Amino acid sequence: MTFLKKKKSLKEVLEKAGKERTALGQFNFSTLEQLHGIALASEKARFPVICGTSQGEADFFGVEEASLLVKNLRQKKGVPLFLNFDHGKDFDQLKKAIDVGYDMVHFDGSQLPFEKNIENTRQVVNYAKKKGVLVEGEVGSIGGKSVVSREEVREFTLTSIDKIAKFIRETGVDCIALDIGSVHGIHKKMPRIYPERVSQLLENIFCFVVLHGGSGLEDKDVKEVIAKGVVKVNINTEIRYAWKEALAKEMQNDPQEIVPYKLLSSSRAAVCEKVAEKINLFRSTGSR
């Protein structure tokens, strides 16, 4: 997949990724140099990406600001950047993101009773579809936090494919965060991945399949789930770690430096390098 001559919607780009057995990365940001690093990697690779803001990131950065800046970078650089609200748990929060121009929102009702999750997700879908915005839903256990941890990750009980297919049918979501064993964050011992669950789901019902907890996974596992049909891989912890490590090194090298753009330029470059690495991985299984 390369840059498209005419503007394509996020749905069209995801469809193309599915046909080519490639995947778009979603890379979260909460600072401007992170966003610039993501956009620069997309521009250099000539490959689309999704920028993400969790609730905490959106509160810090601002949903209006995030939407305007992503649109500006898309127009200025000719970069196919899209914007997703990640792990939203409140309808009003997601409604605001939809209204200011997000391309996609993720309602995470995975901690709710199953039927309540369906009800609340359907409410988001009904509103988003009026605005042409995609909705990602979640059912099952995708645990962990966006941290670099020394702890081992326990195995989760995986949700049945039939239950997930029912959720998709009854909510009308465009994308599903499928539990395949992955967890958020990077841990001492990463969990076992079950890529066959992707193809099992797609045999039952069509939906864009999303891999959460992409940070820290072995390349072979990522390639296998993409080959099975995953079209979106979420990366956050590795972005944060690259940003922090580069900043810490700059501050250690010159403790007297106080000019922000001098301190943060290396963080922007580190984010760009990490995103470029992931883009190459996510498109390596498909035809280009």
Secondary structure as the mmCIF struct_conf table of DSSP 4:
data_model
#
loop_
_struct_conf.conf_type_id
_struct_conf.id
_struct_conf.beg_label_comp_id
_struct_conf.beg_label_asym_id
_struct_conf.beg_label_seq_id
_struct_conf.end_label_comp_id
_struct_conf.end_label_asym_id
_struct_conf.end_label_seq_id
BEND BEND1 LYS A 5 LYS A 6
HELX_RH_AL_P HELX_RH_AL_P1 LEU A 10 GLU A 20
TURN_TY1_P TURN_TY1_P1 ARG A 21 ARG A 21
STRN STRN1 LEU A 24 ASN A 28
BEND BEND2 SER A 30 THR A 31
HELX_RH_AL_P HELX_RH_AL_P2 LEU A 32 ALA A 45
TURN_TY1_P TURN_TY1_P2 ARG A 46 ARG A 46
STRN STRN2 VAL A 49 SER A 54
HELX_RH_AL_P HELX_RH_AL_P3 GLN A 55 PHE A 61
HELX_RH_AL_P HELX_RH_AL_P4 VAL A 63 LYS A 77
TURN_TY1_P TURN_TY1_P3 GLY A 78 GLY A 78
STRN STRN3 LEU A 81 GLY A 88
HELX_RH_AL_P HELX_RH_AL_P5 PHE A 91 VAL A 100
TURN_TY1_P TURN_TY1_P4 GLY A 101 GLY A 101
BEND BEND3 ASP A 103 ASP A 103
STRN STRN4 MET A 104 PHE A 107
TURN_TY1_P TURN_TY1_P5 SER A 110 GLN A 111
BEND BEND4 LEU A 112 LEU A 112
HELX_RH_AL_P HELX_RH_AL_P6 PHE A 114 LYS A 130
TURN_TY1_P TURN_TY1_P6 LYS A 131 GLY A 132
STRN STRN5 LEU A 134 GLU A 138
BEND BEND5 GLY A 140 GLY A 140
STRN STRN6 GLY A 144 VAL A 148
BEND BEND6 ARG A 150 GLU A 151
STRN STRN7 GLU A 152 GLU A 152
HELX_LH_PP_P HELX_LH_PP_P1 VAL A 153 SER A 160
HELX_RH_AL_P HELX_RH_AL_P7 ILE A 161 THR A 171
BEND BEND7 ASP A 174 ASP A 174
STRN STRN8 CYS A 175 ALA A 177
BEND BEND8 ILE A 180 GLY A 181
STRN STRN9 HIS A 184 ILE A 186
BEND BEND9 LYS A 188 LYS A 188
STRN STRN10 LYS A 189 LYS A 189
HELX_LH_PP_P HELX_LH_PP_P2 MET A 190 ARG A 192
TURN_TY1_P TURN_TY1_P7 PRO A 195 PRO A 195
HELX_RH_AL_P HELX_RH_AL_P8 GLU A 196 ASN A 204
STRN STRN11 PHE A 208 LEU A 211
TURN_TY1_P TURN_TY1_P8 SER A 215 GLY A 216
HELX_RH_AL_P HELX_RH_AL_P9 ASP A 219 LYS A 228
TURN_TY1_P TURN_TY1_P9 GLY A 229 GLY A 229
STRN STRN12 VAL A 230 ILE A 235
HELX_RH_AL_P HELX_RH_AL_P10 THR A 237 ASN A 253
TURN_TY1_P TURN_TY1_P10 PRO A 255 GLN A 256
HELX_RH_AL_P HELX_RH_AL_P11 PRO A 260 PHE A 282
TURN_TY1_P TURN_TY1_P11 ARG A 283 THR A 285
BEND BEND10 GLY A 286 GLY A 286
#
